[in-house]
Amino acid sequence: MLQDEPLFSLVHAAAFNGQEKVLRYLRKYFPPSFFQELDAAGNNALHTVLESSRDMDTALFLLEQVHPPSPATPPPATPPP
């Protein structure tokens, strides 16, 4: 039976089990917003991984979906002599 509204998504299931590789595979086919959806309790996948598996690589991957790393800042130019 299908749920009217997802209570626990595929992303939540992968996060619950600390499956970073599964999340990276899903990222090829879904936008970052897919990784921010809330479950029935109002938790996103990052909440789920931190409450269950506590796999830090999975947590960092999910965090990057919300806040992508910024490009390296070039060093400041030195003033001419």
Secondary structure by P-SEA (a helix, b strand, c coil): cccccccccaaaaaaaaccaaaaaaaaaccccccccccccccccaaaaaaaccccaaaaaaaaaaaccccccccccccccc
